[in-house]
Amino acid sequence: MSEQNSAPQQPQQHFEIQKLYTKDISFETPNSPMIFTEQWTGESQLQLHNESAQLADNIHEVVLTVTVTTKQGDKTAYLCEVRQAGIFTIAGFAPDQLAAMLGAYCPNVLFPYAREAVSNLIQRGGFPPLQLAPVNFDALYMQHLQAKQAQQMQAGQPSSGTA
C-alpha cells in the first residue's frame, strides 16, 4: 500500500538554453592609422550591462553588453562593444530566484561567448590581444540588490528583495 503526500508539490525547476546568438557587434578605431605608429601603452576600461525581457511564459531573452574602451594616452585606440544574447527557458523558480537567474546565472552563461568575440575583434583590428578576466556575476548581482535596497531605504520604501 502506498502512502500519498498531501502537501502541495513544488513546481519542477527547469532551465534550458534555447538559443545563443550575437545581437550586435561594434568595433571602432577612430585614430587609425596614426595610432599604429606610436609605442603601444594602451589602457583598457571594461563596462558590463545586462538586461532581460520575457518573450512568453517561462521564456526569457537575456542580453549581456560588454564594452571595452582602450586609450593610448588621451586618444581612443579602439572601442569594442558586443551584445551577446540568449533565449532561455526558466520555469519553476520563485520570483527572487528567477531574478537571480536572469541577473547572474544567464550572464555567466553568455560571458565566455562575448569575451571570445571581443578578443577576436580586437586582434582583427590590428591591436595586441586582450584577455578579459572572468567576471563574478553573482557578486555583481548582489551589489545591485544592495544598492537598490539602500536607495529604497533612503526613499522610505520597503524592499521587495528582487531586481
Backbone torsions as a table, in degrees:
resi	resn	phi	psi	omega
1	MET	NA	128.3	-179.8
2	SER	-97.7	145.7	-178.4
3	GLU	-102.4	130.8	179.9
4	GLN	-95.3	141.7	178.7
5	ASN	-86.9	125.7	-177.9
6	SER	-88.2	-5.5	178.8
7	ALA	-70.1	143.3	178.4
8	PRO	-64.0	138.8	-178.7
9	GLN	-83.8	139.4	175.1
10	GLN	-73.0	143.5	175.8
11	PRO	-62.4	144.9	179.2
12	GLN	-66.3	127.5	176.8
13	GLN	-76.4	137.0	-176.9
14	HIS	-143.1	130.0	174.8
15	PHE	-131.3	131.2	-179.9
16	GLU	-148.5	137.6	174.0
17	ILE	-85.7	118.5	177.7
18	GLN	-85.6	-43.3	-174.9
19	LYS	-160.0	139.6	171.2
20	LEU	-119.0	134.5	-177.1
21	TYR	-158.1	156.9	174.6
22	THR	-88.1	121.1	-177.5
23	LYS	-87.0	-35.6	-178.5
24	ASP	-160.1	142.7	175.9
25	ILE	-134.5	137.6	176.7
26	SER	-140.7	134.6	175.7
27	PHE	-140.4	124.5	-178.1
28	GLU	-130.1	139.3	173.3
29	THR	-125.9	81.2	-171.9
30	PRO	-66.1	-20.5	-177.6
31	ASN	-113.1	22.9	176.0
32	SER	-87.4	151.2	5.8
33	PRO	-88.6	-6.7	-174.5
34	MET	-61.4	-29.9	-178.9
35	ILE	-62.1	-25.8	-179.3
36	PHE	-77.3	-12.4	-179.5
37	THR	-89.2	-4.6	-177.5
38	GLU	-99.2	155.6	174.0
39	GLN	-63.2	129.1	-174.0
40	TRP	-76.4	120.3	175.7
41	THR	-138.9	33.0	-173.4
42	GLY	-56.1	140.0	174.3
43	GLU	-119.5	127.2	-174.4
44	SER	-104.6	147.4	174.1
45	GLN	-124.9	132.4	-177.9
46	LEU	-109.0	133.4	173.4
47	GLN	-125.9	138.2	178.7
48	LEU	-124.1	143.5	176.1
49	HIS	-150.6	139.5	173.5
50	ASN	-135.3	152.1	179.3
51	GLU	-145.3	158.7	179.4
52	SER	-139.4	156.1	177.4
53	ALA	-142.7	140.2	176.7
54	GLN	-84.4	125.8	-178.7
55	LEU	-94.8	-33.7	179.4
56	ALA	-163.0	-179.1	176.8
57	ASP	-56.2	122.2	176.4
58	ASN	65.9	9.7	178.5
59	ILE	-116.9	124.3	-175.9
60	HIS	-131.8	143.1	169.2
61	GLU	-102.1	132.3	174.7
62	VAL	-120.1	132.4	179.6
63	VAL	-120.7	121.8	176.0
64	LEU	-104.5	122.2	177.6
65	THR	-104.8	123.1	178.1
66	VAL	-115.7	120.5	-179.7
67	THR	-121.5	126.0	176.7
68	VAL	-119.0	122.6	174.8
69	THR	-114.9	123.2	179.9
70	THR	-118.8	129.1	-179.6
71	LYS	-114.2	146.0	173.5
72	GLN	-112.5	97.1	-172.4
73	GLY	67.9	-124.3	179.2
74	ASP	-97.5	2.9	-178.7
75	LYS	-101.4	141.2	174.4
76	THR	-77.0	119.2	176.5
77	ALA	-77.5	-49.1	176.6
78	TYR	-156.9	157.8	174.0
79	LEU	-129.9	121.0	-177.8
80	CYS	-124.0	127.5	177.9
81	GLU	-134.0	131.2	178.2
82	VAL	-126.6	129.0	173.5
83	ARG	-109.3	99.7	-179.5
84	GLN	-94.4	131.2	-175.0
85	ALA	-126.7	162.1	175.7
86	GLY	-151.4	150.4	173.6
87	ILE	-111.0	125.7	-172.9
88	PHE	-126.1	141.2	168.2
89	THR	-94.1	122.7	180.0
90	ILE	-135.0	112.7	-175.5
91	ALA	-136.0	150.9	172.8
92	GLY	82.0	13.9	-179.9
93	PHE	-103.9	144.0	174.1
94	ALA	-63.9	157.1	-177.5
95	PRO	-53.0	-41.2	179.9
96	ASP	-70.2	-33.4	176.1
97	GLN	-69.4	-40.0	177.8
98	LEU	-61.6	-43.6	178.7
99	ALA	-60.0	-41.1	178.4
100	ALA	-67.7	-37.4	177.2
101	MET	-61.8	-45.6	-178.1
102	LEU	-73.1	-33.4	-175.0
103	GLY	-91.4	-17.4	-177.4
104	ALA	-133.3	-51.6	-173.9
105	TYR	-65.6	-49.6	-179.1
106	CYS	-63.7	-43.5	174.6
107	PRO	-59.5	-33.2	174.5
108	ASN	-62.0	-36.2	177.4
109	VAL	-69.2	-40.7	-174.1
110	LEU	-77.3	-30.6	-171.2
111	PHE	-57.2	-44.4	-179.9
112	PRO	-58.4	-35.2	178.6
113	TYR	-69.2	-42.2	178.3
114	ALA	-65.7	-42.1	-179.7
115	ARG	-60.4	-42.1	179.0
116	GLU	-65.0	-42.7	179.7
117	ALA	-63.6	-42.8	178.2
118	VAL	-60.7	-48.7	-179.6
119	SER	-58.1	-46.2	-179.9
120	ASN	-63.3	-43.2	-179.3
121	LEU	-63.3	-42.3	-178.8
122	ILE	-64.8	-43.5	178.3
123	GLN	-66.4	-40.0	178.0
124	ARG	-66.6	-24.2	176.7
125	GLY	-78.0	-2.9	176.4
126	GLY	92.4	13.7	-177.4
127	PHE	-105.1	160.0	177.0
128	PRO	-59.4	150.1	-179.1
129	PRO	-57.9	145.2	174.8
130	LEU	-124.5	118.7	178.6
131	GLN	-103.5	109.3	178.2
132	LEU	-73.4	134.5	178.6
133	ALA	-71.1	155.4	174.6
134	PRO	-58.2	153.1	-178.7
135	VAL	-119.2	136.2	177.1
136	ASN	-92.5	89.2	-178.0
137	PHE	-68.6	-25.3	176.3
138	ASP	-63.6	-45.0	178.8
139	ALA	-66.2	-41.2	178.4
140	LEU	-62.3	-39.6	178.9
141	TYR	-65.2	-42.1	178.3
142	MET	-63.9	-39.3	176.0
143	GLN	-61.6	-40.9	178.1
144	HIS	-61.0	-45.4	179.0
145	LEU	-63.1	-42.5	179.9
146	GLN	-64.5	-41.2	178.7
147	ALA	-65.1	-40.7	179.0
148	LYS	-64.7	-42.2	179.4
149	GLN	-64.0	-41.0	178.6
150	ALA	-63.9	-41.1	177.1
151	GLN	-61.2	-44.8	-179.2
152	GLN	-65.6	-36.5	178.7
153	MET	-67.4	-38.8	178.0
154	GLN	-65.9	-35.0	-179.8
155	ALA	-84.2	-4.3	179.2
156	GLY	76.8	24.0	179.6
157	GLN	-104.8	145.1	175.6
158	PRO	-70.0	150.4	179.9
159	SER	-84.7	140.5	178.3
160	SER	-96.1	-17.1	178.2
161	GLY	83.1	-0.3	177.6
162	THR	-118.7	158.7	-179.0
163	ALA	-95.1	NA	NA
